[in-house]
């Protein structure tokens, strides 16, 4: 029996006044399914402010433009049944 390698779960952190930080093993694809080349990165920031010149990735524009948004963890309601 072959051992299954332990994979670290992907972690997404909502940074206050900043991007979504994604850490772990993941791929990023566009709407057509084409994969972005991440050059081996295992941590990346996704723009949350809408101001980045490098969307969907963060370029630090949130800090220069004073973007403010804080989020605290909470329970989401159960998903609605599919009809």
Order of alpha helices (4+ residues) and beta strands (2+ residues): beta-beta-beta-alpha
